[in-house]
Amino acid sequence: MDYKLTIVVPVYNEEDNLLRVEKELLDYTKIAIKPTKILFVNDGSKDKSQDVIESICERQSNFSYLLFTENRGLSAAIKAGFDHTETELVGYIDSDLQTAPEDFNKLLKHIGEYDLVTGVRADRKDSFVKNMSSKIANGIRRTFTHDGMDDTGCPLKVIKTDYAKRIPMFKGLHRFLPAMILLQNGKIIQIPVQHFPRVAGTAKFGLWNRLLGPLMDCFAYLWMKKKYINYQVLKQSK
């Protein structure tokens, strides 16, 4: 199979979700507008997630995995997924499946003209505190980055892989993917996608992660923007 899209699925203690993840993503691959494979990145889970992942990958030829030696965080898991992607496009979805894999097709329709297409969660099914903290955090981030994105925390994105691999990585990266594409003079767009309540497992981010953490990361982004090296080769000897 000549795959065109790799969907990266970060996993941390999601054993109760993974069989559902398998079914939903397998169903998606049957309707995907580009041939798709799945890459689990197990971020040092302490439950039985790895056993479930290995069973899935044994029975599904287009599913594979990476296992970290220890928990390194969501940004590290996304980076590892980018680093190990060989297809021309890379996607990202959380293993809690609060977004729908079928909506990748909505994003893929725009990826030709754009270098990153991100979902924006319409009618979010989260708690009031989670919604408000995310809204405040997104406002803070937009003030620093001017990326124009309303919901960079949406765990549904498609990126051209050559852009994804050039993103400079740091903790908290997952909130700044659109801004990182802009640093490369890339084009970005957001598309409304579905959102659902979490049905199993527990959320990995609290109030600190959504407010104070992003604020600190904004200063790291400003430093990186000032120091970022970006070039294009016009001509090369044969």
N, C-alpha and C positions, 0 to 999 in steps of 0.2 A: 504494500500500500504506500502510495506517495502522499504522505501526510503533509498538510499545509499549516495546521494549527495544533499547538500543544497547550492544553489547559493545565495550569499549575494549581494544585490543591494543597495548601498548607494544612497540616494536621497537628493538633496538640490536645491529647486526651479527649478524643471524639469517638470512642469505640461504639457508643450507642447510635451514632449518626452514620457510620461508614457504609453499612449495607444499603441504606437509603441513598447515600451518595453514589454508590455503584449503580443502582438502578436508574437514578435520574440522569447520570452522565452517560450511561450506556444507551438509554433512550434518546438522549440528545445526539449522540454520534450517528444515530440512524437517520436523523433529519437535518444534520448539520450541513450548511451550504458549502463548507470546505472540509475535506477529510481531516478528522480530528483524533488525537490521542491524548491520554491523561497521564499526568505525572504527580503522584503524591509526594509531598515533602514532609516527612515525619520529624517534627521539631522536638525530638527527645521525649516523646510521650511516656508517661509513667503508668498508664493503664494498659489494656490489651489491644490498643490501636494497631500496633505493628503486626500482631498475629492476624488481625482482620485484613489489613492491607496486603499482606503476603498471600493470603487465601484469594483475595480478589484478583491480584496480579497473576496468580497461577491459572485462573480460569478465564481471564480476559486478556487476549493477546495485545490489545492496544492500551493496556494499563501498565504503568511501571512505577517505581518508587525510589526515593532516597531516604536514608535514615541517618539523622544526626547522632553523634555520640552523646550530646547533651542538649538541653533546651537553650536555644540562642535567640528566640524571639521571632515575631512575624516578619520583620524586615529581612532578617537573615534567611528565612525560609523562602521568601519571594526571590531574593537574590540568587539563592542556590537553584531555584527553578529556572530563572533567566539564564544562568551560567550553563545549565545542562540542556537547554532547548536547542534543537537543531533544525526545527521547522522555520519557515519564513515569518510566521506569526506566533505570538505567545499570548495566551489568555490567563486570567486569574479569577478564581472563585473561592469563597470560604467554604469550609467543610460543614458549617452549620446550615447551609442551603437556605438562608433567608433571602437569597436571590435565586432566580430560576435559570438553569442552564439553557433553556430554549431561547432566552433573551440574548444569548451570544449571537444569534442570527441577526438581531436588530443592530448590534454593534458592527458586525462584519460587513454589513451593507455600506458602511461609511469608511472602512479602513483603507480603501484605495486612495481617497483624497486626503485622508488624515493619517497621522503617524501614531496617535493614541486616541482610542474611543473609549470613554468611560461611561458607566451607567450613573444615573442620578435616581435615587430611590423615591418613587412617587408613593404618596400615602403610606408613610413608614409605619410599621407595626411594632414599634418599640415603646418602652415606657416614656412617660413625660420627661423624667429626669434625663434619660438617655438621649431623647430627641433634642431637648433644649441644650444640653452640654455639647452635643455634636454641632448644633446650629451656631453656638457661640464660638466653638473651636474653628469651624469653617470660616466664620467671619474674621477671626484673628489671622488665620492663614492667608485668606485672600488679601488682607491689608498688607501683608509682608510680600507675597509672591505676585500679586496682580495676575493670577492665572485665570480669573473669571469663572472658576469652577464652584458649583454650589455644594458638592457632596463628594469630596475626594476620598472619603472613607468608604464609599460604596465598593463592596467586594466583587465587582464584575467589570472587567476591563479587557480590552484587546490592544496589543501594541505590536508594531513592527519590530521583529526580533533584533535587528541591527541597532535600532534605537535603544531597546531595552538593555542590551548588553553594554552600552556605553554610559548607562546611568551610574554616576558615582554613588556608592552606597554608604548609608549610616543608619543607626537605629532611629526608627520613626519614619523611615523612607516611604512606607506605604501611604502616608498622608500627602506625599509630595510628588508622586509619579507624574501628574500632568505638568507641574512646574519644571521637573527635570527634563521633560521632553522639550519644553520651551527654551531651556538653556541650550539645547542642540539646534535651535531654530526650527523645530518641528511644529506641526499643526495638530491641534487638539480640539475635541468636541465632546459634549456630554449629551446623552440620549436617555430619556425616561425609561425605567425598567420596573418590573414588579418587585414587591417586597412582602415578606411573610414573617410571622412570628417564629422564633426558635422553638422547635418541638422536642429537642433532646440536648443534653449536655449543658454547660454553663458558659456564659460570656467571659471572655478573657480580658476585657478592658473595663475599668471602673472610672469613677469621676476624675481621678488624678490623671489617668492615661488620656482622657478625652479633652482636658482643659490645660492643666499645668504642663503636662508632657509636650503637647503640640506647641505651646508658647515657647518653651525652651528650644524645641526643634527649629522654630522659625529663625532664631538667631544663628543656629548652625547653617541653615539654608542661606541666609544673607552672606555669611562668611564664604560659603562655597560658591555662591553666585559671583562674588567679587574675584575669587581665585580661579574660577572655572576656565579651562582651556578648550577652545572650540576652533577647529580648522577644517578646511576642505581642500583636497588636492585637486588642482586644475589639470595638471599634466604629469605624466610619469614616463621615464625612459623604459624601453622595452628590453 
